[in-house]
Amino acid sequence: MEPVEEPVPPAPLLEGRFEGRNAFTQCVRDALAHAAQAGWRELILSDADFSDWPLGERAVIEALDAWARSGRHLTLLAKSYDDVVRRHARFVRWRTTWDHIIQCRASPGADALDIPSMLWSPRWVLHRLDPLRCVGVAGADPGRRVAAHELLREWLQTKSSPGFPASTLGL
């Protein structure tokens, strides 16, 4: 009888403060890889334009592919998706493939600095408090997760509308 390989548990995610663009992008990479390994069912990604996010990287798309299974749901919130289209071609293709599990919301009239910059899941949250300097906090603290979810829910329900269609239909 051959030994059965046990799945390797995901590495722990950052708990605490982060500073700098490199630290932020690594936190996003780690969180998406962790989401795939741990089977997180829901993700919300929110940012004014996602220009600093590593969404176009092959490893990020591979993590999203591994994450996107039955019962998963991804919500995106942005002021505009123009930078996503310009900078993250792999993500745009991935988004088209997985349209059935993705909801995109836009808030074009909002001030870019007012839109929360965060990655939220029911288990962990990454919140960039100062997007210009890439300073923020991350962790699994229940209070932080609930507060972040309430903030995002307000934006999603009252301050945004559908945006970033998977395809543009023409006549």
DOPANU-11431 format. One line per 4 residues: number of its first residue (from 1); their letters; for each residue x, y, z of N, C-alpha, C. Coordinates in nm, 4 decimals, always signed. Layout:
% DOPANU-11431
NUM) A) X/Y/Z/X/Y/Z/X/Y/Z; ...;
***
This chain:
% DOPANU-11431
1) MEPV) +0.0842/-0.1172/+0.0000/+0.0000/+0.0000/+0.0000/+0.0894/+0.1244/+0.0000; +0.0636/+0.2133/-0.0933/+0.1431/+0.3355/-0.1043/+0.0973/+0.4373/-0.0006; +0.1923/+0.5118/+0.0544/+0.1520/+0.6145/+0.1523/+0.0721/+0.7248/+0.0832; -0.0274/+0.7724/+0.1541/-0.1100/+0.8815/+0.1029/-0.0478/+1.0127/+0.1477;
5) EEPV) -0.0261/+1.0991/+0.0524/+0.0317/+1.2298/+0.0874/-0.0764/+1.3195/+0.1447; -0.0501/+1.3693/+0.2622/-0.1412/+1.4641/+0.3244/-0.1204/+1.6003/+0.2608; -0.2286/+1.6747/+0.2404/-0.2101/+1.8086/+0.1846/-0.1284/+1.8957/+0.2799; -0.0422/+1.9758/+0.2236/+0.0407/+2.0659/+0.3032/-0.0450/+2.1844/+0.3441;
9) PPAP) -0.0522/+2.2144/+0.4740/-0.1323/+2.3302/+0.5147/-0.0697/+2.4583/+0.4614; -0.1534/+2.5565/+0.4287/-0.0986/+2.6817/+0.3785/-0.0138/+2.7524/+0.4831; +0.0851/+2.8261/+0.4352/+0.1706/+2.9037/+0.5251/+0.0863/+3.0111/+0.5932; +0.1213/+3.0474/+0.7156/+0.0445/+3.1522/+0.7846/+0.0580/+3.2863/+0.7131;
13) LLEG) -0.0482/+3.3620/+0.7193/-0.0500/+3.4952/+0.6583/-0.0076/+3.6009/+0.7592; +0.0295/+3.7158/+0.7075/+0.0734/+3.8276/+0.7911/-0.0335/+3.8637/+0.8941; +0.0121/+3.8873/+1.0146/-0.0722/+3.9396/+1.1231/-0.0043/+4.0668/+1.1703; -0.0602/+4.1805/+1.1340/-0.0013/+4.3061/+1.1782/+0.0176/+4.4058/+1.0662;
17) RFEG) +0.1090/+4.4958/+1.0890/+0.1320/+4.6096/+1.0006/+0.2230/+4.5730/+0.8836; +0.1986/+4.6357/+0.7689/+0.2909/+4.6250/+0.6559/+0.3157/+4.7647/+0.6023; +0.4286/+4.7805/+0.5339/+0.4649/+4.9112/+0.4797/+0.5431/+4.8918/+0.3505; +0.5039/+4.9642/+0.2490/+0.5740/+4.9624/+0.1216/+0.5027/+4.8801/+0.0161;
21) RNAF) +0.5263/+4.9178/-0.1085/+0.4612/+4.8531/-0.2225/+0.4988/+4.7048/-0.2329; +0.6261/+4.6721/-0.2103/+0.6677/+4.5315/-0.2189/+0.5985/+4.4467/-0.1126; +0.5901/+4.4981/+0.0083/+0.5232/+4.4242/+0.1157/+0.3749/+4.4045/+0.0830; +0.3121/+4.5088/+0.0299/+0.1704/+4.4998/-0.0052/+0.1477/+4.3946/-0.1143;
25) TQCV) +0.2248/+4.4023/-0.2227/+0.2027/+4.3077/-0.3327/+0.2326/+4.1644/-0.2884; +0.3316/+4.1459/-0.2011/+0.3592/+4.0108/-0.1514/+0.2436/+3.9609/-0.0650; +0.1844/+4.0488/+0.0130/+0.0679/+4.0098/+0.0937/-0.0480/+3.9652/+0.0048; -0.0701/+4.0362/-0.1067/-0.1767/+3.9977/-0.2004/-0.1458/+3.8601/-0.2592;
29) RDAL) -0.0229/+3.8405/-0.3056/+0.0168/+3.7091/-0.3613/-0.0060/+3.5980/-0.2587; +0.0440/+3.6208/-0.1369/+0.0319/+3.5199/-0.0314/-0.1144/+3.4899/+0.0004; -0.1956/+3.5942/+0.0075/-0.3371/+3.5757/+0.0417/-0.4103/+3.4948/-0.0646; -0.3846/+3.5221/-0.1914/-0.4539/+3.4488/-0.2975/-0.4071/+3.3032/-0.3036;
33) AHAA) -0.2788/+3.2801/-0.2818/-0.2293/+3.1424/-0.2754/-0.2916/+3.0697/-0.1556; -0.2995/+3.1390/-0.0433/-0.3591/+3.0814/+0.0781/-0.5072/+3.0513/+0.0549; -0.5778/+3.1437/-0.0111/-0.7206/+3.1247/-0.0396/-0.7436/+2.9967/-0.1184; -0.6563/+2.9717/-0.2163/-0.6688/+2.8499/-0.2969/-0.6422/+2.7257/-0.2127;
37) QAGW) -0.5361/+2.7285/-0.1338/-0.4998/+2.6114/-0.0523/-0.5998/+2.5840/+0.0586; -0.6480/+2.6904/+0.1216/-0.7381/+2.6745/+0.2365/-0.8844/+2.6629/+0.1956; -0.9151/+2.6885/+0.0687/-1.0525/+2.6747/+0.0214/-1.1469/+2.7849/+0.0643; -1.0952/+2.9067/+0.0757/-1.1845/+3.0179/+0.1095/-1.2942/+3.0266/+0.0044;
41) RELI) -1.4172/+3.0401/+0.0471/-1.5304/+3.0400/-0.0454/-1.5599/+3.1774/-0.1049; -1.5216/+3.2830/-0.0362/-1.5560/+3.4175/-0.0831/-1.4361/+3.5100/-0.0685; -1.4197/+3.5961/-0.1695/-1.3180/+3.7005/-0.1668/-1.3802/+3.8298/-0.2153; -1.3378/+3.9400/-0.1547/-1.3722/+4.0733/-0.2053/-1.2409/+4.1475/-0.2232;
45) LSDA) -1.2172/+4.1967/-0.3442/-1.1005/+4.2786/-0.3741/-1.1513/+4.4181/-0.4048; -1.0978/+4.5162/-0.3356/-1.1444/+4.6536/-0.3504/-1.0259/+4.7477/-0.3601; -1.0300/+4.8369/-0.4588/-0.9258/+4.9370/-0.4765/-0.9773/+5.0384/-0.5785; -0.9246/+5.1580/-0.5745/-0.9683/+5.2597/-0.6703/-0.9444/+5.2147/-0.8129;
49) DFSD) -0.8247/+5.1552/-0.8405/-0.7956/+5.1164/-0.9795/-0.7122/+4.9889/-0.9930; -0.6684/+4.9287/-0.8834/-0.5887/+4.8057/-0.8822/-0.4548/+4.8202/-0.9551; -0.4088/+4.9417/-0.9750/-0.2832/+4.9601/-1.0494/-0.1626/+4.9021/-0.9758; -0.1642/+4.9014/-0.8424/-0.0513/+4.8492/-0.7633/-0.0615/+4.6994/-0.7357;
53) WPLG) -0.1707/+4.6385/-0.7699/-0.1932/+4.4990/-0.7359/-0.1241/+4.4087/-0.8378; -0.0775/+4.2919/-0.7973/-0.0078/+4.2016/-0.8895/-0.1024/+4.1106/-0.9685; -0.2165/+4.1630/-1.0098/-0.3198/+4.0806/-1.0730/-0.2789/+4.0223/-1.2078; -0.1824/+4.0824/-1.2738/-0.1398/+4.0316/-1.4033/-0.0316/+3.9264/-1.3963;
57) ERAV) +0.0163/+3.8951/-1.2776/+0.1254/+3.7982/-1.2638/+0.0749/+3.6554/-1.2838; +0.1573/+3.5766/-1.3484/+0.1223/+3.4363/-1.3757/+0.0906/+3.3609/-1.2464; +0.1703/+3.3792/-1.1421/+0.1478/+3.3079/-1.0155/+0.0137/+3.3463/-0.9522; -0.0246/+3.4714/-0.9647/-0.1534/+3.5166/-0.9098/-0.2683/+3.4515/-0.9867;
61) IEAL) -0.2571/+3.4463/-1.1186/-0.3625/+3.3841/-1.1993/-0.3697/+3.2343/-1.1694; -0.2552/+3.1702/-1.1518/-0.2546/+3.0283/-1.1151/-0.3227/+3.0061/-0.9805; -0.2974/+3.0953/-0.8862/-0.3644/+3.0852/-0.7554/-0.5151/+3.1055/-0.7704; -0.5548/+3.2031/-0.8516/-0.6983/+3.2262/-0.8738/-0.7632/+3.1075/-0.9447;
65) DAWA) -0.6927/+3.0484/-1.0411/-0.7448/+2.9282/-1.1076/-0.7667/+2.8166/-1.0065; -0.6700/+2.7967/-0.9188/-0.6818/+2.6920/-0.8174/-0.7952/+2.7231/-0.7196; -0.8169/+2.8504/-0.6933/-0.9221/+2.8920/-0.5999/-1.0617/+2.8778/-0.6607; -1.0768/+2.9069/-0.7895/-1.2080/+2.9188/-0.8554/-1.2693/+2.7820/-0.8823;
69) RSGR) -1.3389/+2.7299/-0.7837/-1.4093/+2.6030/-0.7985/-1.5551/+2.6251/-0.7643; -1.6299/+2.5212/-0.7700/-1.7719/+2.5276/-0.7378/-1.7933/+2.5893/-0.5995; -1.8886/+2.6769/-0.5916/-1.9231/+2.7377/-0.4642/-1.8402/+2.8590/-0.4270; -1.7531/+2.9043/-0.5142/-1.6696/+3.0217/-0.4868/-1.7382/+3.1472/-0.5399;
73) HLTL) -1.7028/+3.2608/-0.4794/-1.7570/+3.3884/-0.5262/-1.6532/+3.4978/-0.5041; -1.6287/+3.5771/-0.6081/-1.5361/+3.6892/-0.6034/-1.6119/+3.8162/-0.6369; -1.5937/+3.9176/-0.5546/-1.6508/+4.0493/-0.5807/-1.5363/+4.1472/-0.5950; -1.5454/+4.2312/-0.6973/-1.4475/+4.3373/-0.7202/-1.5176/+4.4714/-0.7080;
77) LAKS) -1.4505/+4.5677/-0.6470/-1.5003/+4.7045/-0.6368/-1.3884/+4.7984/-0.6764; -1.4182/+4.8915/-0.7671/-1.3192/+4.9905/-0.8098/-1.3895/+5.1187/-0.8502; -1.3146/+5.2256/-0.8525/-1.3644/+5.3502/-0.9111/-1.3754/+5.3298/-1.0614; -1.2686/+5.2717/-1.1175/-1.2615/+5.2463/-1.2610/-1.1772/+5.1214/-1.2843;
81) YDDV) -1.2089/+5.0492/-1.3894/-1.1330/+4.9304/-1.4267/-1.0398/+4.9566/-1.5452; -1.0212/+5.0825/-1.5830/-0.9347/+5.1159/-1.6967/-0.7922/+5.0649/-1.6767; -0.7357/+5.0842/-1.5570/-0.5999/+5.0365/-1.5304/-0.5919/+4.8843/-1.5286; -0.6979/+4.8191/-1.4858/-0.6995/+4.6725/-1.4872/-0.6861/+4.6238/-1.6315;
85) VRRH) -0.7631/+4.6830/-1.7204/-0.7584/+4.6445/-1.8614/-0.6206/+4.6738/-1.9209; -0.5628/+4.7894/-1.8880/-0.4316/+4.8287/-1.9422/-0.3157/+4.7483/-1.8846; -0.3184/+4.7181/-1.7563/-0.2020/+4.6612/-1.6877/-0.2091/+4.5107/-1.6609; -0.3270/+4.4555/-1.6597/-0.3426/+4.3177/-1.6112/-0.4153/+4.2293/-1.7131;
89) ARFV) -0.3566/+4.2117/-1.8303/-0.4206/+4.1356/-1.9386/-0.4539/+3.9920/-1.8964; -0.3642/+3.9278/-1.8237/-0.3924/+3.7901/-1.7789/-0.5164/+3.7866/-1.6903; -0.5285/+3.8845/-1.6014/-0.6452/+3.8886/-1.5131/-0.7725/+3.9128/-1.5929; -0.7669/+4.0009/-1.6928/-0.8854/+4.0293/-1.7748/-0.9312/+3.9004/-1.8446;
93) RWRT) -0.8369/+3.8228/-1.8980/-0.8731/+3.6941/-1.9612/-0.9312/+3.5983/-1.8572; -0.8679/+3.5920/-1.7394/-0.9183/+3.5048/-1.6328/-1.0587/+3.5468/-1.5926; -1.0798/+3.6752/-1.5808/-1.2109/+3.7287/-1.5413/-1.3189/+3.6872/-1.6410; -1.2850/+3.6871/-1.7704/-1.3802/+3.6462/-1.8736/-1.4159/+3.4982/-1.8589;
97) TWDH) -1.3166/+3.4154/-1.8321/-1.3386/+3.2716/-1.8164/-1.4277/+3.2416/-1.6963; -1.4057/+3.3116/-1.5879/-1.4755/+3.2825/-1.4622/-1.5873/+3.3818/-1.4316; -1.6428/+3.4434/-1.5325/-1.7473/+3.5448/-1.5156/-1.8626/+3.4973/-1.4261; -1.8955/+3.3705/-1.4314/-2.0098/+3.3184/-1.3565/-1.9895/+3.3205/-1.2047;
101) IIQC) -1.8670/+3.3415/-1.1565/-1.8449/+3.3482/-1.0114/-1.7977/+3.4875/-0.9677; -1.7997/+3.5830/-1.0597/-1.7448/+3.7161/-1.0318/-1.8521/+3.8225/-1.0456; -1.8553/+3.9109/-0.9481/-1.9410/+4.0293/-0.9541/-1.8494/+4.1506/-0.9487; -1.8637/+4.2399/-1.0453/-1.7814/+4.3612/-1.0491/-1.8702/+4.4824/-1.0274;
105) RASP) -1.8255/+4.5673/-0.9367/-1.8978/+4.6901/-0.9044/-1.8042/+4.8076/-0.9270; -1.8608/+4.9190/-0.9697/-1.7825/+5.0400/-0.9950/-1.8470/+5.1584/-0.9246; -1.7633/+5.2509/-0.8843/-1.8084/+5.3733/-0.8192/-1.7356/+5.4911/-0.8837; -1.7701/+5.5220/-1.0100/-1.6941/+5.6215/-1.0855/-1.6983/+5.7619/-1.0277;
109) GADA) -1.8003/+5.7953/-0.9518/-1.8111/+5.9295/-0.8958/-1.7383/+5.9489/-0.7647; -1.6866/+5.8423/-0.7081/-1.6209/+5.8500/-0.5779/-1.4805/+5.9068/-0.5898; -1.4336/+5.9655/-0.4822/-1.2939/+6.0066/-0.4741/-1.2103/+5.8791/-0.4620; -1.1041/+5.8699/-0.5398/-1.0212/+5.7492/-0.5415/-0.9689/+5.7122/-0.4027;
113) LDIP) -0.9375/+5.8102/-0.3200/-0.8834/+5.7814/-0.1871/-0.9903/+5.7362/-0.0877; -1.1181/+5.7556/-0.1228/-1.2254/+5.7110/-0.0341/-1.2572/+5.5628/-0.0503; -1.2319/+5.5077/-0.1673/-1.2634/+5.3668/-0.1919/-1.1663/+5.2801/-0.1117; -1.2186/+5.1875/-0.0322/-1.1299/+5.1035/+0.0487/-1.0346/+5.0231/-0.0402;
117) SMLW) -0.9100/+5.0138/+0.0022/-0.8112/+4.9310/-0.0666/-0.7878/+4.8100/+0.0218; -0.8547/+4.6986/-0.0130/-0.8439/+4.5806/+0.0727/-0.8759/+4.4518/-0.0006; -0.8267/+4.3456/+0.0577/-0.8613/+4.2099/+0.0191/-0.9281/+4.1506/+0.1419; -1.0543/+4.1117/+0.1275/-1.1307/+4.0602/+0.2409/-1.1716/+3.9156/+0.2140;
121) SPRW) -1.1671/+3.8368/+0.3170/-1.2256/+3.7029/+0.3167/-1.2890/+3.6820/+0.4538; -1.3740/+3.5825/+0.4670/-1.4309/+3.5558/+0.5996/-1.3266/+3.5142/+0.7032; -1.2038/+3.4823/+0.6601/-1.1013/+3.4343/+0.7524/-0.9859/+3.5311/+0.7782; -0.9655/+3.6282/+0.6863/-0.8481/+3.7155/+0.6952/-0.8735/+3.8392/+0.6114;
125) VLHR) -0.8123/+3.9517/+0.6510/-0.8297/+4.0755/+0.5747/-0.6964/+4.1485/+0.5623; -0.6762/+4.2080/+0.4455/-0.5616/+4.2938/+0.4169/-0.6196/+4.4311/+0.3862; -0.5852/+4.5313/+0.4676/-0.6425/+4.6649/+0.4504/-0.5294/+4.7662/+0.4343; -0.5221/+4.8242/+0.3165/-0.4217/+4.9270/+0.2898/-0.4832/+5.0601/+0.3328;
129) LDPL) -0.4423/+5.1083/+0.4491/-0.4987/+5.2303/+0.5068/-0.4522/+5.3550/+0.4328; -0.3316/+5.3526/+0.3806/-0.2752/+5.4641/+0.3048/-0.2263/+5.4101/+0.1703; -0.3118/+5.4141/+0.0675/-0.2731/+5.3580/-0.0621/-0.1534/+5.4287/-0.1271; -0.1350/+5.5554/-0.0996/-0.0239/+5.6281/-0.1606/+0.1108/+5.5807/-0.1083;
133) RCVG) +0.1187/+5.5497/+0.0201/+0.2438/+5.5035/+0.0804/+0.2459/+5.3518/+0.1006; +0.1363/+5.2862/+0.0638/+0.1225/+5.1402/+0.0805/+0.1474/+5.0986/+0.2247; +0.0741/+5.1586/+0.3150/+0.0823/+5.1262/+0.4565/-0.0533/+5.0714/+0.4992; -0.0498/+4.9623/+0.5740/-0.1758/+4.9069/+0.6192/-0.1575/+4.7995/+0.7228;
137) VAGA) -0.2658/+4.7268/+0.7462/-0.2675/+4.6199/+0.8445/-0.3331/+4.4967/+0.7835; -0.2971/+4.3823/+0.8390/-0.3550/+4.2567/+0.7926/-0.3736/+4.1658/+0.9123; -0.4701/+4.0771/+0.9013/-0.4864/+3.9814/+1.0081/-0.6202/+3.9115/+1.0073; -0.6309/+3.8164/+1.0976/-0.7509/+3.7345/+1.1095/-0.8390/+3.7770/+1.2264;
141) DPGR) -0.8061/+3.8874/+1.2919/-0.8843/+3.9342/+1.4062/-1.0317/+3.9483/+1.3663; -1.1232/+3.8836/+1.4401/-1.2651/+3.8887/+1.4036/-1.3208/+4.0306/+1.3970; -1.2812/+4.1164/+1.4886/-1.3303/+4.2545/+1.4871/-1.2885/+4.3290/+1.3610; -1.1640/+4.3102/+1.3214/-1.1134/+4.3741/+1.1988/-1.1874/+4.3213/+1.0765;
145) RVAA) -1.2099/+4.1894/+1.0714/-1.2793/+4.1299/+0.9563/-1.4227/+4.1794/+0.9470; -1.4921/+4.1866/+1.0592/-1.6319/+4.2325/+1.0585/-1.6397/+4.3796/+1.0175; -1.5536/+4.4631/+1.0740/-1.5548/+4.6059/+1.0391/-1.5241/+4.6259/+0.8911; -1.4266/+4.5523/+0.8392/-1.3922/+4.5637/+0.6973/-1.5088/+4.5192/+0.6100;
149) HELL) -1.5738/+4.4096/+0.6482/-1.6865/+4.3600/+0.5684/-1.8019/+4.4589/+0.5691; -1.8305/+4.5200/+0.6830/-1.9374/+4.6198/+0.6897/-1.9070/+4.7397/+0.6006; -1.7828/+4.7862/+0.6018/-1.7424/+4.8969/+0.5161/-1.7590/+4.8597/+0.3691; -1.7114/+4.7434/+0.3314/-1.7238/+4.6989/+0.1922/-1.8696/+4.6803/+0.1526;
153) REWL) -1.9487/+4.6215/+0.2407/-2.0912/+4.6006/+0.2104/-2.1615/+4.7333/+0.1842; -2.1276/+4.8364/+0.2623/-2.1863/+4.9691/+0.2385/-2.1510/+5.0191/+0.0984; -2.0240/+5.0074/+0.0606/-1.9821/+5.0505/-0.0728/-2.0514/+4.9686/-0.1813; -2.0579/+4.8393/-0.1622/-2.1153/+4.7526/-0.2648/-2.2658/+4.7744/-0.2812;
157) QTKS) -2.3356/+4.7989/-0.1714/-2.4809/+4.8107/-0.1777/-2.5308/+4.9504/-0.2090; -2.4593/+5.0541/-0.1615/-2.5157/+5.1892/-0.1748/-2.4298/+5.2872/-0.2540; -2.3032/+5.2561/-0.2759/-2.2154/+5.3537/-0.3387/-2.1563/+5.3050/-0.4703; -2.2104/+5.1965/-0.5255/-2.1558/+5.1434/-0.6501/-2.2669/+5.0828/-0.7339;
161) SPGF) -2.2336/+5.0544/-0.8571/-2.3269/+4.9910/-0.9502/-2.2482/+4.8897/-1.0328; -2.3165/+4.8031/-1.1061/-2.2443/+4.7035/-1.1871/-2.1444/+4.7711/-1.2818; -2.0284/+4.7087/-1.2968/-1.9257/+4.7626/-1.3850/-1.8329/+4.6521/-1.4325; -1.7469/+4.6822/-1.5270/-1.6459/+4.5913/-1.5809/-1.7095/+4.4625/-1.6341;
165) PAST) -1.7907/+4.4735/-1.7404/-1.8500/+4.3525/-1.7971/-1.7424/+4.2600/-1.8526; -1.7707/+4.1310/-1.8496/-1.6766/+4.0303/-1.8984/-1.6548/+4.0430/-2.0488; -1.7587/+4.0854/-2.1188/-1.7461/+4.1058/-2.2630/-1.8361/+4.2203/-2.3031; -1.8007/+4.2811/-2.4144/-1.8814/+4.3908/-2.4666/-1.9588/+4.3378/-2.5861;
169) LGL) -2.0893/+4.3445/-2.5756/-2.1744/+4.2960/-2.6851/-2.2045/+4.4114/-2.7793; -2.1946/+4.3871/-2.9036/-2.2260/+4.4897/-3.0041/-2.3268/+4.4371/-3.1026; -2.3805/+4.5268/-3.1805/-2.4784/+4.4862/-3.2821/-2.4116/+4.4638/-3.4149;
***
